Amino acid sequence: AADGVCRGRIIESARGAGGFGYDPLFVPDDPAGAGRTFAELSSGVKHAMSHRGRAMAQVVEWMRARGGG
């Protein structure tokens, strides 16, 4: 099993034009976000710190450890 967690806060006013859903309202605690919402970040930075991205990184490591990639 893989887990991914991205802690942060929801803000009252939307910022940024990227992403979808809650992205303009979510500010991750990760220092790489520099206080920006997911909608203000590049997709690469967002995916690296998102709960999905972190879970997928665990899956990739699991596969590599078993000779699968």
N, C-alpha and C positions, 0 to 999 in steps of 0.2 A: 504494500500500500504506500501511497505517496501523499504527503500533506503539504499544503502551501498556505502561508499566512502572510497577510499584508496589513499591518496596523496603520491606522491613520485617523483622520477626522472628516466629518461632513461639514462643509461650509454653507452659509445661507444664500450666497449669490454665486451663480455659475460663472466660471472663468475658463477660457480656452475654446478652441473650435474643433479640436481633434477628439478621437474616441467616440464612445456611444454611451447611452444609459446614464449612469451616475458619474462618469468620468469628469465632467466639468465641476462636480461638487465634492469630489474626494481628493483630499490632500494626504499622501502617504507620509508616515513618520520617517521613512528611510532618508538619510542625509543626501543621497543621490538625487532626490526629488527637489531639494533646495526650496521647499515651501510651495512648490507649484502643484496644481491639480493634475490628475492623469491626462486631462484634455490639453494641458499645456506642455506635456512631455513628448519627446519623440516616441514612436512606437517601440523602438528597441529598448529605451530606458524603461518605459512603462512595463513591457513584458518581462524584463529582467527582475523587476521588483514586485510584480503582481503575484497574487496567490496561485494563479494558473501557471505562470512562468516558473515559479519556485517548485511547484509540484512536478512539472515536466522535467526540470533539471534533475530531480531525484530519480525519475523514471529512466532518464538517459544514463545516469550513473549506475543504476541497478542493471541496465542492459549491458553496459560496458564491462561491469564486473563479471558478467556471465558470458562474455565473449560475443555479445550480440551487437556490436556496432562500434 
